[in-house]
Structures are given as structure tokens and as C-alpha cells.
Amino acid sequence: MDRIDPRYTDAVRYLYERINYEKSSDRPYNRQTFRLSRMEHVLDELGSTHLRAPVIHVAGTKGKGSVSWLLAEALRRSGMRVGLYTSPHLMHLEERFVVDGVPCSPQELVAQIDALQQADRKTTQSEHGQPTFFEMTTALAWSLFAARETDVNVIEVGLGGRLDSTNVCQSSLAIITSISFDHQQQLGNTIALIASEKAGIIKKNVPVISGARHPDAAEVIRATTQKHGCQLWQIGQDFDSTRQNKALPNNFHSQPVPCQLSFQALNRELSETGFSEIPLRMAGKHQGENAAIAIAAWQRLQKLGWKLDNKAIIDSLAETQISCRIEQVASHPTVVIDTAHNVASIEALINALDEHYSPAKRTIVFACSKDKEVTKMILQLMPAFDRIILTQFQNNPRVVPLENLEAIAKGHQSHFPKVEILSAPSSDVALRHAIESAVDQELICVAGSFFLAAEIRPLF
């Protein structure tokens, strides 16, 4: 077995020693904590690597990871060298830094650490103070992409948008996906406030694609684009999509029922030609909307003069499956893993399972983080599953303790007497019990948190 390079171990340890708000439920989102000037200082010290290639900037509550991956894969298939930065990662830090569909190697990461440490020292000694974990990984992403001489970088926002570390970029296209309630402590407790933070990525004269259907969110984005002189293409007004599933059979199938997508151009600047009856690999109505956003973005880039082959985006939609996005990882019994971690994404997951599977019994293994609407999520799950196995992940202190989940679920069980509620001290024990006790034609779903998915996915 190959030995792990100690320089890689040291590099990863160095990054994780920083303040990491991904592992904290107390994450103030203000100019004292999130300072774009600090991020700019780090990048200045690194030679402004964030300005080396055009950027497609993607924000949103739901769907930003899927849209980012769909576009990155389409651009790669169209002959470009593409950098893709997403967060959080599931298993390995390098998953955040992808070039042409492949995460960077440990050796590539190590090669950038000396310059990053030097920029870190100079920034820490300045009036800006010490960079955070996310600021360091964002800077690392642009250094890695510059070293690989990418033609374009697809950059996913980490949190919010306005004060996010990625918002120092000069984007060629801004995309805002679906907006719903999440991170209210940091972003605000209304859809309009959350949308305002997401719309912070909109820059003067940069075209915008919006997938926000909520009228309050759509209005905030429209007003922001007008303020900055940007052309806006809005889902439901300028474009949309329809999906057609093959009829669910009466008998159980161990694979999801496939669907086809048709793009609808509601604006004469957009075209439907070639975008009808496209196979869509990823399951769920929400992925149909993400696909429509990606197609609209593709056509906007073409309007900007980018030489892009439509076959590339069609192939991307048909073949791209992102890890742990309603990903089927096993059959007999069927096991699906999803990163749904808020009320809106749990709803989308349940709808997708209804649409693509017809099992005899449904079980969910569930754990979540403290900063989520835990009670609302559990109340969504109780009527939708025959069995809920509550558990807790071990890899992040934000976890809701198992006894808290039990108290919530059992406190409402009288309203849902048909659901069986079980508990397991760890995710691996929960999964093992679910599989060993599964009946014929049972579907087992794992959901509730990125961190739960990160623990379960390596088991397959």
C-alpha cells in the first residue's frame, strides 16, 4: 500500500487548524467575520490568480452544486479546460478542487502550500488579520486552477453571496438557483433577506440567470439586476422546463425510473432547438429545474460569444451524476444517499423518491445539524416513510444529539402511528441494521446532512 506523503498530511493539518465555520453552529455573517478585503489581500499576495480566467459564479439555497457540476461537465465536453470549486467536500479535501472532472492530486495541493503559507503570514501580520479555513481553500482553488491554466472556472458560493469569500471574482456570468429558508441565523429570516444576500454576487453589466421562483426572491433579484444594469433571464418568465417520466410500473424496479427533459424558451433570445426530450440522469423535479438553469446559462454564454457545442450540454445532462445527490449506491436492497439538509431539500427528496421508485417499504436513516429546522424536517419524514432510523454523525460538532432527535420524533409519533421510529448510536450501525432487517423490495434512503452522507458514502 502506498504511504501517504507527510507533506500532504502537514498541508491538510495546516488548513484545518484555521477557524472553520463549517464545523460551527455559531457562524456570524457580518463584515467583522467575513471580510472581502482580507480575501483580496491573500489573492494579491498570490498574484491575483482569481483574475487569470473567466468565472461563472453560482449562488443559491438549493441546486447550486448541481448547476455548477452540469455546466462544468458541459464546458469540458465542449473542449475547454475547466476548474470547478465546490464545498463542502464529502470525504477528501481535494474534492473541492476539480479540473476537467477530476479532483486535484495530493501532489498538486502540496505544490501550492508554500506560496499559500507566505500569503497567509503576510495577511495575518496586516490589518486584515488571519484568514479562515474557507478563505484559504478558496485561495488555494484559484492557485490550483492557475497552475493548470484553466480556460474557465465555475465557482460555487459557500454561504450567502454578498460577503462570501468567492465574491472577489470578476464574473462573466452570475447564476442564482432556487432560494428557500436555510442559514437564517446568518442570512435573515425572510426569503427577501436571504435573496438579497444571494444577489450580492450580481455585478455591474454582468448577465444573470435566476432560478428563484419565490416571488419575493424573484423581485429582489430583478431589482438588483436593474440597479446594476444587468440583463436577467428568469425561470418561469424567460425559460422553463417540462419533464416526462415513464409510467411507474406496478412491480418494484431496483433502478430509478428514468425521465426526459424538454427546455421551454419563453423569450425570443432563447432557443428550444435541440433541447427537447433530453435524458436527465439525476432524479427529481428540482434537477429538471437545475437542468433548465444550466441550458439557459449555456445559451447566455453563446450570446456572449463563447463557441460552445450544444451536444456538450445535452451529454452532460444525460450522463452527470453527482455523488450523494439522490445517488443510488446499491441494489437488493436499494440504497439511495442524498445530501438534503433543509426543509426545501427534504421536500424535493421525498417528491423524487415518489416519482422514481415504487417500493413495498421505505426506510430513512436520518441525522442533521443543530442550525437546521430539525422539527420541521422530521415532521416531513414521518408521513413519507414506514421506518425512521435516527442516528448521529461523528465527524462534526454541529450534530444534533441522538436523544434530541428521539424526543422530537416520539413527541409527534401519536400523529403518525404507522411510522416505526428506531435509534442507532452511529451512522454505520444505523445503516447496517437497515440493510440486515430490510424486506423484499424495500428502499433505504440516507439523508439529513452532508456530514451524514460523508460517513455513509465510503461504505459503498
C-alpha positions as a Python dict, from the first residue, in 0.01 Angstrom:
ca = {
    (1, 'M'): (0, 0, 0),
    (2, 'D'): (131, 345, -92),
    (3, 'R'): (243, 559, 201),
    (4, 'I'): (75, 896, 250),
    (5, 'D'): (316, 1179, 177),
    (6, 'P'): (385, 1352, 512),
    (7, 'R'): (393, 1685, 330),
    (8, 'Y'): (31, 1628, 228),
    (9, 'T'): (-67, 1539, 584),
    (10, 'D'): (104, 1855, 708),
    (11, 'A'): (-67, 2068, 443),
    (12, 'V'): (-415, 1939, 529),
    (13, 'R'): (-349, 1978, 901),
    (14, 'Y'): (-229, 2335, 842),
    (15, 'L'): (-554, 2424, 664),
    (16, 'Y'): (-779, 2258, 922),
    (17, 'E'): (-612, 2444, 1207),
    (18, 'R'): (-785, 2760, 1085),
    (19, 'I'): (-1122, 2889, 1204),
    (20, 'N'): (-1367, 2666, 1022),
    (21, 'Y'): (-1727, 2782, 1026),
    (22, 'E'): (-1832, 2461, 850),
    (23, 'K'): (-1773, 2290, 1186),
    (24, 'S'): (-1951, 2551, 1396),
    (25, 'S'): (-2319, 2623, 1451),
    (26, 'D'): (-2234, 2976, 1569),
    (27, 'R'): (-2134, 3144, 1244),
    (28, 'P'): (-2186, 3520, 1247),
    (29, 'Y'): (-2224, 3653, 894),
    (30, 'N'): (-2105, 4012, 910),
    (31, 'R'): (-1825, 4235, 791),
    (32, 'Q'): (-1628, 4169, 1108),
    (33, 'T'): (-1617, 3794, 1045),
    (34, 'F'): (-1634, 3780, 664),
    (35, 'R'): (-1401, 4043, 520),
    (36, 'L'): (-1365, 4055, 145),
    (37, 'S'): (-1068, 4288, 190),
    (38, 'R'): (-885, 4008, 371),
    (39, 'M'): (-962, 3767, 88),
    (40, 'E'): (-842, 4024, -165),
    (41, 'H'): (-518, 4072, 30),
    (42, 'V'): (-446, 3697, 24),
    (43, 'L'): (-509, 3683, -350),
    (44, 'D'): (-297, 3992, -414),
    (45, 'E'): (-9, 3815, -241),
    (46, 'L'): (-66, 3514, -466),
    (47, 'G'): (-53, 3721, -783),
    (48, 'S'): (-428, 3774, -834),
    (49, 'T'): (-483, 3419, -951),
    (50, 'H'): (-860, 3476, -936),
    (51, 'L'): (-831, 3706, -1239),
    (52, 'R'): (-650, 3458, -1466),
    (53, 'A'): (-960, 3300, -1626),
    (54, 'P'): (-1329, 3388, -1675),
    (55, 'V'): (-1557, 3293, -1386),
    (56, 'I'): (-1910, 3158, -1379),
    (57, 'H'): (-2032, 3240, -1028),
    (58, 'V'): (-2314, 3027, -881),
    (59, 'A'): (-2517, 3103, -565),
    (60, 'G'): (-2846, 2976, -425),
    (61, 'T'): (-3002, 2777, -142),
    (62, 'K'): (-3068, 2460, -341),
    (63, 'G'): (-2921, 2343, -668),
    (64, 'K'): (-2602, 2549, -688),
    (65, 'G'): (-2381, 2240, -665),
    (66, 'S'): (-2579, 2055, -931),
    (67, 'V'): (-2584, 2352, -1171),
    (68, 'S'): (-2212, 2405, -1117),
    (69, 'W'): (-2133, 2043, -1198),
    (70, 'L'): (-2365, 2031, -1501),
    (71, 'L'): (-2205, 2343, -1650),
    (72, 'A'): (-1850, 2239, -1569),
    (73, 'E'): (-1900, 1900, -1733),
    (74, 'A'): (-2064, 2058, -2038),
    (75, 'L'): (-1782, 2311, -2080),
    (76, 'R'): (-1528, 2028, -2050),
    (77, 'R'): (-1711, 1829, -2315),
    (78, 'S'): (-1706, 2137, -2538),
    (79, 'G'): (-1326, 2134, -2538),
    (80, 'M'): (-1239, 2378, -2258),
    (81, 'R'): (-1015, 2317, -1958),
    (82, 'V'): (-1249, 2379, -1665),
    (83, 'G'): (-1184, 2447, -1297),
    (84, 'L'): (-1469, 2369, -1056),
    (85, 'Y'): (-1472, 2482, -693),
    (86, 'T'): (-1747, 2348, -466),
    (87, 'S'): (-1799, 2296, -93),
    (88, 'P'): (-1819, 2120, 140),
    (89, 'H'): (-1638, 1803, 42),
    (90, 'L'): (-1767, 1459, 135),
    (91, 'M'): (-1456, 1254, 203),
    (92, 'H'): (-1138, 1423, 82),
    (93, 'L'): (-1040, 1790, 75),
    (94, 'E'): (-929, 1760, -288),
    (95, 'E'): (-1291, 1705, -394),
    (96, 'R'): (-1335, 2082, -368),
    (97, 'F'): (-1080, 2147, -643),
    (98, 'V'): (-1173, 1979, -969),
    (99, 'V'): (-1013, 2028, -1311),
    (100, 'D'): (-1172, 1859, -1613),
    (101, 'G'): (-1390, 1643, -1391),
    (102, 'V'): (-1105, 1510, -1174),
    (103, 'P'): (-1013, 1633, -823),
    (104, 'C'): (-665, 1773, -786),
    (105, 'S'): (-398, 1531, -668),
    (106, 'P'): (-235, 1548, -324),
    (107, 'Q'): (89, 1638, -503),
    (108, 'E'): (-76, 1937, -674),
    (109, 'L'): (-214, 2057, -342),
    (110, 'V'): (126, 2029, -171),
    (111, 'A'): (291, 2224, -455),
    (112, 'Q'): (76, 2530, -374),
    (113, 'I'): (113, 2528, 4),
    (114, 'D'): (442, 2722, 35),
    (115, 'A'): (306, 3020, -158),
    (116, 'L'): (-25, 2999, 32),
    (117, 'Q'): (155, 2997, 368),
    (118, 'Q'): (358, 3302, 268),
    (119, 'A'): (43, 3489, 166),
    (120, 'D'): (-119, 3376, 489),
    (121, 'R'): (166, 3512, 702),
    (122, 'K'): (165, 3849, 531),
    (123, 'T'): (-213, 3880, 560),
    (124, 'T'): (-213, 3775, 925),
    (125, 'Q'): (52, 4038, 1004),
    (126, 'S'): (-150, 4307, 826),
    (127, 'E'): (-455, 4497, 949),
    (128, 'H'): (-675, 4226, 792),
    (129, 'G'): (-591, 3950, 1039),
    (130, 'Q'): (-571, 3574, 997),
    (131, 'P'): (-763, 3414, 707),
    (132, 'T'): (-1026, 3148, 781),
    (133, 'F'): (-1032, 2791, 654),
    (134, 'F'): (-1276, 2875, 375),
    (135, 'E'): (-1074, 3180, 267),
    (136, 'M'): (-762, 2965, 250),
    (137, 'T'): (-931, 2689, 49),
    (138, 'T'): (-1084, 2945, -187),
    (139, 'A'): (-742, 3099, -247),
    (140, 'L'): (-598, 2751, -292),
    (141, 'A'): (-862, 2674, -554),
    (142, 'W'): (-765, 2970, -770),
    (143, 'S'): (-393, 2887, -732),
    (144, 'L'): (-455, 2529, -840),
    (145, 'F'): (-663, 2641, -1137),
    (146, 'A'): (-399, 2896, -1241),
    (147, 'A'): (-130, 2627, -1223),
    (148, 'R'): (-339, 2407, -1454),
    (149, 'E'): (-406, 2706, -1686),
    (150, 'T'): (-783, 2659, -1691),
    (151, 'D'): (-985, 2832, -1962),
    (152, 'V'): (-1282, 2897, -1733),
    (153, 'N'): (-1361, 2846, -1364),
    (154, 'V'): (-1703, 2755, -1225),
    (155, 'I'): (-1713, 2883, -869),
    (156, 'E'): (-1984, 2783, -620),
    (157, 'V'): (-2061, 3023, -337),
    (158, 'G'): (-2002, 2880, 10),
    (159, 'L'): (-2250, 3079, 222),
    (160, 'G'): (-2481, 3359, 114),
    (161, 'G'): (-2307, 3557, -157),
    (162, 'R'): (-2255, 3921, -67),
    (163, 'L'): (-1982, 3854, 191),
    (164, 'D'): (-1875, 3511, 67),
    (165, 'S'): (-1503, 3468, 5),
    (166, 'T'): (-1567, 3379, -359),
    (167, 'N'): (-1728, 3719, -423),
    (168, 'V'): (-1397, 3887, -500),
    (169, 'C'): (-1412, 3743, -853),
    (170, 'Q'): (-1496, 3936, -1169),
    (171, 'S'): (-1761, 3707, -1308),
    (172, 'S'): (-1861, 3667, -1671),
    (173, 'L'): (-2197, 3521, -1569),
    (174, 'A'): (-2385, 3514, -1238),
    (175, 'I'): (-2630, 3234, -1163),
    (176, 'I'): (-2871, 3225, -869),
    (177, 'T'): (-3056, 2897, -824),
    (178, 'S'): (-3360, 2820, -609),
    (179, 'I'): (-3393, 3022, -286),
    (180, 'S'): (-3556, 2892, 30),
    (181, 'F'): (-3503, 2904, 405),
    (182, 'D'): (-3158, 2795, 525),
    (183, 'H'): (-2887, 2956, 740),
    (184, 'Q'): (-3144, 3207, 871),
    (185, 'Q'): (-2914, 3294, 1161),
    (186, 'Q'): (-2659, 3427, 914),
    (187, 'L'): (-2870, 3539, 616),
    (188, 'G'): (-3200, 3658, 762),
    (189, 'N'): (-3540, 3514, 846),
    (190, 'T'): (-3731, 3615, 534),
    (191, 'I'): (-3698, 3500, 173),
    (192, 'A'): (-3637, 3861, 66),
    (193, 'L'): (-3344, 3899, 308),
    (194, 'I'): (-3192, 3568, 203),
    (195, 'A'): (-3234, 3660, -164),
    (196, 'S'): (-3066, 3995, -101),
    (197, 'E'): (-2758, 3817, 33),
    (198, 'K'): (-2753, 3576, -262),
    (199, 'A'): (-2799, 3866, -506),
    (200, 'G'): (-2480, 4015, -366),
    (201, 'I'): (-2289, 3824, -636),
    (202, 'I'): (-2452, 4037, -908),
    (203, 'K'): (-2204, 4285, -1055),
    (204, 'K'): (-2236, 4576, -1294),
    (205, 'N'): (-2332, 4478, -1650),
    (206, 'V'): (-2279, 4105, -1582),
    (207, 'P'): (-2571, 3894, -1716),
    (208, 'V'): (-2772, 3697, -1460),
    (209, 'I'): (-2961, 3367, -1478),
    (210, 'S'): (-3216, 3326, -1199),
    (211, 'G'): (-3385, 3003, -1094),
    (212, 'A'): (-3561, 3164, -796),
    (213, 'R'): (-3935, 3106, -829),
    (214, 'H'): (-4047, 3253, -497),
    (215, 'P'): (-4198, 3594, -586),
    (216, 'D'): (-4014, 3776, -305),
    (217, 'A'): (-3681, 3632, -415),
    (218, 'A'): (-3752, 3696, -784),
    (219, 'E'): (-3838, 4059, -712),
    (220, 'V'): (-3518, 4118, -513),
    (221, 'I'): (-3307, 3969, -792),
    (222, 'R'): (-3494, 4168, -1058),
    (223, 'A'): (-3441, 4494, -868),
    (224, 'T'): (-3072, 4418, -813),
    (225, 'T'): (-3013, 4344, -1181),
    (226, 'Q'): (-3184, 4670, -1279),
    (227, 'K'): (-2969, 4862, -1030),
    (228, 'H'): (-2651, 4718, -1181),
    (229, 'G'): (-2759, 4736, -1545),
    (230, 'C'): (-2760, 4359, -1592),
    (231, 'Q'): (-2966, 4155, -1835),
    (232, 'L'): (-3174, 3897, -1649),
    (233, 'W'): (-3316, 3567, -1767),
    (234, 'Q'): (-3569, 3448, -1508),
    (235, 'I'): (-3712, 3097, -1475),
    (236, 'G'): (-4087, 3097, -1530),
    (237, 'Q'): (-4068, 3418, -1735),
    (238, 'D'): (-3787, 3375, -1988),
    (239, 'F'): (-3739, 2999, -1975),
    (240, 'D'): (-3873, 2686, -1808),
    (241, 'S'): (-3874, 2310, -1846),
    (242, 'T'): (-4107, 2012, -1851),
    (243, 'R'): (-4024, 1659, -1751),
    (244, 'Q'): (-4185, 1336, -1861),
    (245, 'N'): (-4141, 1014, -1669),
    (246, 'K'): (-4215, 672, -1800),
    (247, 'A'): (-4517, 538, -1614),
    (248, 'L'): (-4430, 377, -1282),
    (249, 'P'): (-4479, 0, -1305),
    (250, 'N'): (-4689, -187, -1056),
    (251, 'N'): (-4394, -409, -972),
    (252, 'F'): (-4083, -277, -797),
    (253, 'H'): (-3773, -189, -1000),
    (254, 'S'): (-3436, -167, -828),
    (255, 'Q'): (-3327, 122, -1051),
    (256, 'P'): (-3491, 469, -1066),
    (257, 'V'): (-3749, 527, -1334),
    (258, 'P'): (-3580, 750, -1598),
    (259, 'C'): (-3721, 1079, -1721),
    (260, 'Q'): (-3680, 1313, -2017),
    (261, 'L'): (-3648, 1690, -2008),
    (262, 'S'): (-3772, 1948, -2257),
    (263, 'F'): (-3648, 2306, -2234),
    (264, 'Q'): (-3904, 2582, -2292),
    (265, 'A'): (-3791, 2915, -2439),
    (266, 'L'): (-4033, 3188, -2331),
    (267, 'N'): (-3806, 3466, -2454),
    (268, 'R'): (-3717, 3512, -2822),
    (269, 'E'): (-3349, 3540, -2730),
    (270, 'L'): (-3355, 3177, -2619),
    (271, 'S'): (-3396, 2868, -2835),
    (272, 'E'): (-3566, 2534, -2781),
    (273, 'T'): (-3399, 2379, -3085),
    (274, 'G'): (-3216, 2062, -2986),
    (275, 'F'): (-3330, 2079, -2624),
    (276, 'S'): (-3634, 1852, -2637),
    (277, 'E'): (-3668, 1505, -2484),
    (278, 'I'): (-3321, 1509, -2331),
    (279, 'P'): (-3248, 1216, -2099),
    (280, 'L'): (-3180, 1350, -1750),
    (281, 'R'): (-2973, 1123, -1531),
    (282, 'M'): (-3022, 1293, -1195),
    (283, 'A'): (-3356, 1223, -1029),
    (284, 'G'): (-3617, 1471, -914),
    (285, 'K'): (-3823, 1765, -1034),
    (286, 'H'): (-3567, 2000, -879),
    (287, 'Q'): (-3299, 1855, -1105),
    (288, 'G'): (-3522, 1934, -1403),
    (289, 'E'): (-3518, 2297, -1291),
    (290, 'N'): (-3142, 2286, -1238),
    (291, 'A'): (-3106, 2148, -1590),
    (292, 'A'): (-3318, 2434, -1730),
    (293, 'I'): (-3095, 2685, -1549),
    (294, 'A'): (-2787, 2519, -1697),
    (295, 'I'): (-2933, 2531, -2050),
    (296, 'A'): (-3024, 2898, -2011),
    (297, 'A'): (-2674, 2972, -1884),
    (298, 'W'): (-2529, 2781, -2180),
    (299, 'Q'): (-2727, 2994, -2425),
    (300, 'R'): (-2626, 3313, -2244),
    (301, 'L'): (-2259, 3219, -2280),
    (302, 'Q'): (-2319, 3157, -2650),
    (303, 'K'): (-2474, 3507, -2676),
    (304, 'L'): (-2155, 3640, -2515),
    (305, 'G'): (-1956, 3488, -2800),
    (306, 'W'): (-1842, 3162, -2642),
    (307, 'K'): (-1804, 2887, -2904),
    (308, 'L'): (-1998, 2607, -2739),
    (309, 'D'): (-2141, 2287, -2886),
    (310, 'N'): (-2499, 2213, -2776),
    (311, 'K'): (-2423, 1843, -2779),
    (312, 'A'): (-2191, 1902, -2484),
    (313, 'I'): (-2464, 2034, -2254),
    (314, 'I'): (-2706, 1763, -2370),
    (315, 'D'): (-2449, 1492, -2294),
    (316, 'S'): (-2377, 1650, -1956),
    (317, 'L'): (-2744, 1638, -1857),
    (318, 'A'): (-2775, 1278, -1974),
    (319, 'E'): (-2462, 1146, -1804),
    (320, 'T'): (-2373, 1357, -1499),
    (321, 'Q'): (-2450, 1207, -1158),
    (322, 'I'): (-2313, 1400, -863),
    (323, 'S'): (-2213, 1196, -561),
    (324, 'C'): (-2484, 1185, -293),
    (325, 'R'): (-2743, 1380, -492),
    (326, 'I'): (-3021, 1119, -481),
    (327, 'E'): (-2748, 874, -576),
    (328, 'Q'): (-2836, 506, -581),
    (329, 'V'): (-2536, 322, -440),
    (330, 'A'): (-2674, -31, -403),
    (331, 'S'): (-2950, -270, -506),
    (332, 'H'): (-3110, -559, -314),
    (333, 'P'): (-3190, -370, -102),
    (334, 'T'): (-3195, -44, -291),
    (335, 'V'): (-2994, 224, -107),
    (336, 'V'): (-3007, 593, -201),
    (337, 'I'): (-2790, 863, -46),
    (338, 'D'): (-2879, 1232, -60),
    (339, 'T'): (-2734, 1545, 99),
    (340, 'A'): (-3077, 1700, 166),
    (341, 'H'): (-3022, 1913, 475),
    (342, 'N'): (-3305, 2166, 498),
    (343, 'V'): (-3683, 2173, 470),
    (344, 'A'): (-3690, 2252, 97),
    (345, 'S'): (-3437, 1984, 2),
    (346, 'I'): (-3612, 1720, 215),
    (347, 'E'): (-3934, 1801, 31),
    (348, 'A'): (-3754, 1768, -304),
    (349, 'L'): (-3607, 1435, -197),
    (350, 'I'): (-3944, 1291, -94),
    (351, 'N'): (-4100, 1403, -422),
    (352, 'A'): (-3816, 1248, -620),
    (353, 'L'): (-3847, 915, -440),
    (354, 'D'): (-4223, 919, -505),
    (355, 'E'): (-4160, 985, -872),
    (356, 'H'): (-3875, 746, -945),
    (357, 'Y'): (-3933, 446, -717),
    (358, 'S'): (-4230, 228, -615),
    (359, 'P'): (-4102, 21, -321),
    (360, 'A'): (-4301, -201, -89),
    (361, 'K'): (-4147, -27, 213),
    (362, 'R'): (-3942, 288, 270),
    (363, 'T'): (-3682, 342, 543),
    (364, 'I'): (-3478, 653, 608),
    (365, 'V'): (-3157, 684, 808),
    (366, 'F'): (-3157, 1040, 938),
    (367, 'A'): (-2923, 1276, 1123),
    (368, 'C'): (-2883, 1651, 1095),
    (369, 'S'): (-2707, 1966, 1217),
    (370, 'K'): (-2809, 2196, 1501),
    (371, 'D'): (-2862, 2504, 1284),
    (372, 'K'): (-3139, 2340, 1080),
    (373, 'E'): (-3518, 2335, 1126),
    (374, 'V'): (-3500, 1990, 1283),
    (375, 'T'): (-3861, 1954, 1391),
    (376, 'K'): (-3997, 2059, 1052),
    (377, 'M'): (-3766, 1813, 877),
    (378, 'I'): (-3874, 1523, 1099),
    (379, 'L'): (-4241, 1611, 1051),
    (380, 'Q'): (-4186, 1594, 675),
    (381, 'L'): (-4031, 1248, 703),
    (382, 'M'): (-4282, 1082, 936),
    (383, 'P'): (-4572, 1051, 687),
    (384, 'A'): (-4339, 973, 396),
    (385, 'F'): (-4154, 670, 539),
    (386, 'D'): (-4255, 342, 701),
    (387, 'R'): (-3948, 343, 924),
    (388, 'I'): (-3716, 616, 1050),
    (389, 'I'): (-3380, 522, 1199),
    (390, 'L'): (-3245, 822, 1387),
    (391, 'T'): (-2872, 848, 1436),
    (392, 'Q'): (-2586, 1097, 1469),
    (393, 'F'): (-2275, 1158, 1264),
    (394, 'Q'): (-1936, 1161, 1435),
    (395, 'N'): (-1734, 1390, 1209),
    (396, 'N'): (-1872, 1733, 1301),
    (397, 'P'): (-1962, 1900, 1634),
    (398, 'R'): (-2271, 2063, 1477),
    (399, 'V'): (-2457, 1731, 1505),
    (400, 'V'): (-2795, 1717, 1680),
    (401, 'P'): (-2756, 1468, 1968),
    (402, 'L'): (-2949, 1147, 1919),
    (403, 'E'): (-3158, 1199, 2232),
    (404, 'N'): (-3283, 1532, 2092),
    (405, 'L'): (-3393, 1368, 1767),
    (406, 'E'): (-3567, 1093, 1964),
    (407, 'A'): (-3753, 1344, 2180),
    (408, 'I'): (-3881, 1532, 1874),
    (409, 'A'): (-3987, 1223, 1679),
    (410, 'K'): (-4152, 1043, 1967),
    (411, 'G'): (-4321, 1364, 2076),
    (412, 'H'): (-4507, 1370, 1744),
    (413, 'Q'): (-4548, 996, 1685),
    (414, 'S'): (-4909, 995, 1802),
    (415, 'H'): (-4996, 1193, 1490),
    (416, 'F'): (-4822, 935, 1268),
    (417, 'P'): (-4891, 597, 1435),
    (418, 'K'): (-4792, 393, 1129),
    (419, 'V'): (-4426, 504, 1124),
    (420, 'E'): (-4175, 295, 1318),
    (421, 'I'): (-3909, 502, 1497),
    (422, 'L'): (-3576, 343, 1583),
    (423, 'S'): (-3241, 480, 1700),
    (424, 'A'): (-2879, 389, 1647),
    (425, 'P'): (-2573, 539, 1817),
    (426, 'S'): (-2378, 585, 1494),
    (427, 'S'): (-2443, 603, 1122),
    (428, 'D'): (-2272, 274, 1038),
    (429, 'V'): (-2479, 88, 1298),
    (430, 'A'): (-2795, 254, 1164),
    (431, 'L'): (-2718, 156, 806),
    (432, 'R'): (-2620, -200, 895),
    (433, 'H'): (-2946, -253, 1082),
    (434, 'A'): (-3148, -102, 796),
    (435, 'I'): (-2988, -337, 544),
    (436, 'E'): (-2995, -650, 758),
    (437, 'S'): (-3361, -604, 850),
    (438, 'A'): (-3481, -494, 507),
    (439, 'V'): (-3772, -679, 350),
    (440, 'D'): (-3801, -768, -16),
    (441, 'Q'): (-3848, -462, -242),
    (442, 'E'): (-3750, -215, 31),
    (443, 'L'): (-3594, 125, -37),
    (444, 'I'): (-3342, 260, 215),
    (445, 'C'): (-3261, 630, 197),
    (446, 'V'): (-2984, 813, 385),
    (447, 'A'): (-3037, 1189, 423),
    (448, 'G'): (-3029, 1490, 655),
    (449, 'S'): (-2678, 1627, 622),
    (450, 'F'): (-2363, 1647, 409),
    (451, 'F'): (-2181, 1512, 712),
    (452, 'L'): (-2402, 1204, 735),
    (453, 'A'): (-2353, 1139, 363),
    (454, 'A'): (-1978, 1176, 411),
    (455, 'E'): (-1976, 898, 670),
    (456, 'I'): (-2206, 662, 478),
    (457, 'R'): (-2082, 700, 120),
    (458, 'P'): (-1738, 537, 173),
    (459, 'L'): (-1913, 221, 296),
    (460, 'F'): (-2019, 160, -65),
}
